[in-house]
Amino acid sequence: MIETGFISNAEEEKYLMTEYGQEIIASAIYRGFSEYKKEIDRRSNFSSMVREDDVVEKTPGVEAQPAEIPANQVVFCIQIASLKNRIPTDPSSFKGQKEVSVIEDGRWYKYLAGQEVSYSKALNMCLVVKSDFPDAFVVALRNGKLIPLNEAIIEINK
């Protein structure tokens, strides 16, 4: 829970009730969480750094692999958005990004690009996607459900 103001204060209540005020507060919360996540990732043993020159191919739009993924196989995707409302997954909704999929996670719809069984390839793919979606990051799935990234990395390294 995040305290953003006091509705008992008439001035703060008025600000919090405006669309502008809500956008500013939501943006500040997002930026704070984003910076916190970057710091945690920086300290984590599971994060990997990928240099720009490690990316083999930079093509606009990341397309999913056509190969079938076996059941229980860990796959890595790039999360490009998380919204409360479902929107079409066509390229025009996502800056031309092809093969966007959506999964429902509680009250949120998470929009994912690409699909890789290799974590290092997913990191490369993430660098490409970040040109259009700067806050994009790698997520792990098994059977279409999100799983903790550190759990997925441990599993694929067994």
Backbone bond lengths (Angstrom), bond angles and torsions (degrees), N, CA, C in turn:
res aa  C-N    CA-C-N  psi(-1)  N-CA   C-N-CA  omega(-1)  CA-C   N-CA-C  phi
1 M - - - 1.429 - - 1.536 107.47 -
2 I 1.315 114.52 139.97 1.461 120.50 -178.66 1.519 108.49 -124.02
3 E 1.308 115.78 126.72 1.454 120.19 177.54 1.518 108.05 -86.06
4 T 1.325 115.77 121.84 1.462 119.94 -176.08 1.523 113.11 -111.46
5 G 1.305 116.47 -9.02 1.456 120.52 -179.61 1.516 109.26 165.60
6 F 1.305 116.27 -178.34 1.451 121.30 -178.83 1.526 109.86 -118.59
7 I 1.329 116.25 120.72 1.461 117.88 178.16 1.524 111.02 -73.35
8 S 1.340 116.26 -13.07 1.463 118.86 175.23 1.533 111.15 -75.54
9 N 1.336 117.06 -13.70 1.457 122.35 175.20 1.532 106.07 -95.81
10 A 1.311 117.14 113.05 1.464 122.03 -173.45 1.532 112.73 -55.93
11 E 1.321 117.19 -39.22 1.464 120.58 -179.03 1.536 110.84 -67.95
12 E 1.327 116.31 -43.89 1.470 119.83 178.69 1.524 110.90 -67.79
13 E 1.324 116.93 -39.91 1.467 120.16 178.36 1.528 110.34 -60.01
14 K 1.316 116.90 -44.43 1.463 121.14 179.77 1.530 110.62 -60.25
15 Y 1.342 116.20 -44.84 1.466 121.05 179.14 1.532 110.86 -63.82
16 L 1.328 117.11 -45.83 1.468 121.10 -178.51 1.530 112.81 -66.38
17 M 1.302 117.39 -21.51 1.468 120.87 -179.29 1.529 112.63 -86.41
18 T 1.343 117.34 -10.06 1.466 119.34 179.51 1.523 110.04 -86.72
19 E 1.325 115.23 152.34 1.468 119.98 177.15 1.529 109.86 -62.70
20 Y 1.318 117.01 -40.21 1.461 121.50 178.53 1.527 110.76 -60.33
21 G 1.317 116.32 -48.59 1.466 120.54 179.68 1.513 111.90 -60.10
22 Q 1.324 117.24 -41.83 1.460 121.28 179.01 1.526 111.35 -65.87
23 E 1.340 116.56 -39.24 1.475 120.17 177.84 1.526 110.70 -64.26
24 I 1.333 117.06 -43.44 1.464 121.44 -179.86 1.528 110.08 -63.21
25 I 1.317 116.84 -46.79 1.471 121.05 -179.96 1.522 110.09 -63.59
26 A 1.347 117.34 -46.33 1.469 120.86 -179.82 1.524 110.37 -60.87
27 S 1.322 117.13 -41.27 1.455 121.48 179.35 1.529 110.87 -63.81
28 A 1.318 117.09 -42.15 1.467 121.00 179.33 1.530 110.98 -64.94
29 I 1.322 116.69 -40.88 1.464 120.67 177.88 1.518 109.75 -64.00
30 Y 1.319 116.58 -44.69 1.466 120.57 179.80 1.527 110.87 -61.31
31 R 1.333 116.74 -47.61 1.470 119.83 -179.34 1.523 110.90 -61.12
32 G 1.324 116.26 -41.02 1.469 120.10 178.60 1.518 111.49 -62.80
33 F 1.321 116.72 -45.28 1.463 120.11 178.68 1.522 110.48 -65.18
34 S 1.318 116.97 -42.34 1.458 121.38 -179.11 1.528 110.86 -59.86
35 E 1.341 116.94 -45.41 1.461 120.69 178.30 1.527 110.87 -64.41
36 Y 1.330 116.69 -40.00 1.460 121.04 177.83 1.528 110.09 -62.09
37 K 1.325 117.19 -45.46 1.469 121.46 179.89 1.528 110.67 -62.37
38 K 1.325 117.19 -42.20 1.472 120.43 178.18 1.523 110.47 -60.35
39 E 1.325 117.04 -41.58 1.462 120.47 179.48 1.531 110.89 -66.26
40 I 1.317 117.31 -42.79 1.473 121.04 177.70 1.520 109.76 -63.27
41 D 1.336 117.82 -44.91 1.463 121.11 178.21 1.529 111.03 -61.22
42 R 1.326 117.00 -38.41 1.453 121.16 -179.82 1.531 110.64 -63.27
43 R 1.319 116.42 -37.27 1.465 121.25 -178.31 1.528 113.00 -84.40
44 S 1.309 116.88 -15.70 1.467 121.81 -173.48 1.522 111.87 -74.50
45 N 1.306 116.06 145.65 1.461 121.62 173.99 1.512 111.43 -74.54
46 F 1.313 117.34 -13.32 1.456 121.02 -174.24 1.514 113.68 -95.21
47 S 1.303 118.14 -11.66 1.457 118.73 -179.91 1.519 109.42 -82.50
48 S 1.297 115.86 148.14 1.459 121.57 178.66 1.510 108.53 -126.67
49 M 1.291 115.67 143.33 1.454 120.05 176.51 1.516 108.41 -96.09
50 V 1.304 116.52 135.27 1.455 121.87 177.09 1.508 106.91 -120.15
51 R 1.318 116.38 123.23 1.451 119.88 178.15 1.516 109.61 -77.78
52 E 1.302 116.14 151.02 1.464 122.14 179.41 1.526 111.45 -54.61
53 D 1.347 117.72 -37.80 1.456 120.32 -178.10 1.530 112.89 -76.72
54 D 1.344 118.42 -6.83 1.463 121.41 175.15 1.527 111.80 -77.95
55 V 1.320 117.38 -16.20 1.453 120.50 -178.86 1.517 108.19 -75.30
56 V 1.318 115.41 119.68 1.455 120.97 -174.92 1.518 111.11 -72.95
57 E 1.325 116.61 -45.57 1.454 120.24 -174.54 1.513 109.09 -136.13
58 K 1.319 116.56 131.19 1.462 120.83 177.04 1.515 108.18 -113.76
59 T 1.315 114.76 102.98 1.452 119.45 179.06 1.513 108.80 -120.19
60 P 1.325 117.34 144.97 1.462 117.87 178.25 1.513 109.46 -68.45
61 G 1.314 116.41 133.93 1.457 121.32 179.63 1.519 110.30 76.60
62 V 1.300 116.35 131.18 1.458 121.31 177.84 1.507 107.30 -104.89
63 E 1.310 115.87 126.57 1.450 119.59 -179.75 1.517 110.05 -101.21
64 A 1.319 116.24 143.31 1.454 121.07 179.23 1.517 109.95 -67.22
65 Q 1.333 115.51 152.14 1.446 119.89 176.53 1.515 109.29 -67.40
66 P 1.344 118.13 136.35 1.445 119.72 -179.85 1.523 112.80 -74.95
67 A 1.341 118.75 -18.83 1.458 121.46 -176.59 1.528 110.94 -65.69
68 E 1.324 115.08 146.67 1.457 120.57 176.76 1.524 109.19 -72.97
69 I 1.313 116.25 140.21 1.458 121.75 178.65 1.532 107.36 -100.13
70 P 1.339 117.64 124.97 1.465 119.95 179.44 1.527 111.67 -62.28
71 A 1.325 116.16 152.66 1.466 121.35 176.98 1.522 108.91 -57.81
72 N 1.301 117.47 146.05 1.461 126.48 -179.84 1.527 114.26 68.72
73 Q 1.328 118.40 3.08 1.462 121.74 177.89 1.534 108.96 -75.86
74 V 1.307 116.46 132.58 1.466 120.80 174.68 1.515 107.75 -74.53
75 V 1.330 116.71 132.22 1.456 121.90 174.51 1.524 108.72 -127.18
76 F 1.317 114.68 152.86 1.457 121.24 179.38 1.517 108.61 -114.82
77 C 1.322 115.90 135.26 1.460 123.00 177.67 1.516 107.98 -129.79
78 I 1.311 115.37 169.18 1.464 120.83 177.72 1.525 107.90 -107.25
79 Q 1.330 116.33 117.86 1.458 119.52 176.85 1.516 108.12 -81.06
80 I 1.346 115.37 122.20 1.463 119.86 -177.38 1.523 112.61 -109.46
81 A 1.339 116.44 -15.92 1.466 119.22 179.26 1.514 109.54 -161.39
82 S 1.320 115.19 156.43 1.457 123.05 174.45 1.523 105.96 -142.56
83 L 1.329 115.49 116.19 1.462 120.57 -173.41 1.523 110.81 -131.15
84 K 1.316 115.74 153.22 1.465 119.83 175.75 1.521 111.33 -78.53
85 N 1.330 116.55 -25.46 1.460 120.88 -179.71 1.523 109.92 -107.42
86 R 1.318 116.13 141.11 1.461 120.95 178.67 1.529 108.81 -78.91
87 I 1.329 116.25 135.09 1.460 121.33 177.01 1.524 108.16 -126.71
88 P 1.327 117.81 162.30 1.469 120.21 179.07 1.530 110.79 -61.17
89 T 1.318 116.27 147.34 1.464 120.93 -179.19 1.524 112.54 -96.55
90 D 1.318 116.72 16.19 1.465 119.21 179.91 1.541 109.98 -72.31
91 P 1.330 116.46 155.52 1.471 120.30 -176.13 1.524 114.62 -53.71
92 S 1.334 118.36 -32.17 1.465 119.65 -178.62 1.529 112.59 -65.51
93 S 1.324 117.71 -22.48 1.468 121.11 177.36 1.518 112.32 -82.10
94 F 1.352 116.93 -15.44 1.466 121.02 -173.52 1.524 112.13 -132.92
95 K 1.319 116.19 51.32 1.468 122.80 173.63 1.524 112.74 50.64
96 G 1.330 117.15 36.78 1.456 121.66 177.86 1.516 114.40 84.81
97 Q 1.321 117.31 -0.97 1.470 121.40 -179.43 1.529 109.68 -62.76
98 K 1.329 116.33 126.25 1.457 121.40 -179.01 1.522 110.69 -91.34
99 E 1.314 115.59 157.83 1.466 122.72 175.09 1.532 112.85 54.41
100 V 1.310 116.71 49.74 1.459 120.83 174.73 1.516 107.72 -85.12
101 S 1.321 116.52 133.60 1.458 121.11 176.30 1.517 108.37 -117.15
102 V 1.313 115.86 164.97 1.459 120.38 -179.46 1.526 108.66 -132.69
103 I 1.334 114.95 140.04 1.460 119.76 172.52 1.525 107.36 -126.55
104 E 1.300 115.69 147.90 1.448 120.53 178.12 1.521 107.58 -94.59
105 D 1.325 116.04 127.94 1.453 121.99 -178.73 1.527 107.34 -130.69
106 G 1.301 115.50 93.80 1.468 119.61 -175.03 1.514 109.27 67.02
107 R 1.329 115.93 -124.47 1.469 120.58 179.94 1.519 112.24 -91.71
108 W 1.309 118.60 6.98 1.459 122.59 -175.49 1.516 111.80 -114.19
109 Y 1.317 114.85 148.04 1.464 122.00 171.33 1.519 106.32 -106.10
110 K 1.322 115.76 121.52 1.465 120.62 -178.35 1.525 107.81 -105.31
111 Y 1.326 115.26 127.93 1.460 122.15 -176.08 1.524 108.82 -102.99
112 L 1.327 115.13 125.42 1.454 122.06 -172.09 1.518 110.98 -121.43
113 A 1.327 115.47 143.57 1.463 121.73 176.64 1.522 108.29 -116.36
114 G 1.339 115.42 142.36 1.455 121.27 174.52 1.505 113.78 66.85
115 Q 1.324 113.76 175.63 1.462 120.90 179.39 1.529 107.81 -162.48
116 E 1.310 116.59 121.89 1.470 122.05 -178.88 1.518 109.61 -134.95
117 V 1.318 117.34 146.41 1.457 120.69 172.52 1.525 110.37 -91.75
118 S 1.325 117.31 -14.17 1.455 122.91 178.95 1.531 109.58 -99.23
119 Y 1.329 116.00 126.63 1.452 120.13 179.03 1.530 111.07 -65.09
120 S 1.327 117.44 -40.44 1.469 119.36 -179.21 1.525 111.24 -65.09
121 K 1.331 117.79 -37.97 1.467 120.19 176.20 1.521 110.43 -66.66
122 A 1.328 116.56 -35.98 1.466 120.09 177.64 1.526 110.37 -64.79
123 L 1.339 117.09 -39.20 1.470 120.07 177.06 1.523 110.96 -62.88
124 N 1.333 116.64 -41.59 1.470 120.32 176.64 1.522 110.33 -61.95
125 M 1.334 115.63 -44.47 1.457 120.91 179.22 1.527 110.04 -61.03
126 C 1.321 116.96 -37.96 1.461 121.54 -179.87 1.527 110.93 -62.86
127 L 1.312 117.43 -39.77 1.471 120.33 177.59 1.524 111.28 -59.74
128 V 1.321 116.62 -40.06 1.464 120.78 179.47 1.530 109.83 -66.12
129 V 1.325 115.83 -46.27 1.465 121.22 -177.10 1.528 111.07 -65.75
130 K 1.336 117.30 -33.07 1.471 121.05 -177.90 1.529 113.17 -61.61
131 S 1.327 117.71 -18.46 1.469 118.11 177.11 1.528 110.86 -64.63
132 D 1.322 117.48 -31.26 1.465 121.55 176.76 1.525 113.18 -101.20
133 F 1.330 116.52 -27.22 1.467 122.01 -177.11 1.534 107.86 -129.83
134 P 1.339 117.97 83.75 1.465 121.74 -172.89 1.533 114.49 -57.62
135 D 1.310 117.91 -25.44 1.463 120.32 -178.64 1.525 113.03 -96.47
136 A 1.328 117.49 11.35 1.462 121.55 179.58 1.529 110.18 -63.62
137 F 1.327 115.66 151.37 1.463 120.33 178.52 1.524 109.33 -153.31
138 V 1.330 115.43 162.28 1.455 122.32 -177.64 1.531 109.61 -81.92
139 V 1.335 115.58 135.59 1.461 121.93 173.62 1.522 108.13 -126.23
140 A 1.311 115.77 160.30 1.462 121.00 179.95 1.522 109.33 -116.91
141 L 1.341 114.81 143.72 1.468 121.16 177.96 1.525 110.15 -133.58
142 R 1.305 114.55 151.90 1.455 121.92 169.63 1.528 105.71 -136.96
143 N 1.304 116.26 125.97 1.461 122.13 -178.32 1.530 112.12 53.71
144 G 1.327 116.03 37.95 1.458 120.94 176.58 1.513 115.50 78.19
145 K 1.329 117.84 7.71 1.468 121.92 -179.62 1.522 109.28 -117.10
146 L 1.334 115.48 139.88 1.465 120.30 177.17 1.519 110.44 -63.61
147 I 1.328 115.37 139.23 1.462 121.65 173.19 1.521 107.47 -130.93
148 P 1.332 118.06 157.89 1.469 119.34 179.34 1.532 111.17 -59.32
149 L 1.316 115.99 135.93 1.459 121.48 -177.42 1.527 111.32 -60.59
150 N 1.331 117.25 -42.02 1.472 118.80 -179.48 1.523 111.11 -63.20
151 E 1.333 117.88 -36.87 1.469 122.02 176.79 1.528 110.18 -62.73
152 A 1.305 117.15 -43.09 1.476 122.07 -179.84 1.523 110.42 -64.12
153 I 1.330 117.63 -43.53 1.461 120.89 -178.32 1.530 110.17 -65.62
154 I 1.320 117.31 -41.88 1.468 120.11 177.04 1.518 109.63 -60.80
155 E 1.318 116.66 -44.05 1.460 120.79 -178.29 1.529 112.72 -62.88
156 I 1.322 117.78 -44.02 1.469 118.47 -177.59 1.527 112.39 -74.56
157 N 1.328 116.93 -16.65 1.459 120.65 179.16 1.526 113.55 -94.22
158 K 1.325 117.45 5.66 1.476 120.43 178.21 1.503 110.51 -70.80
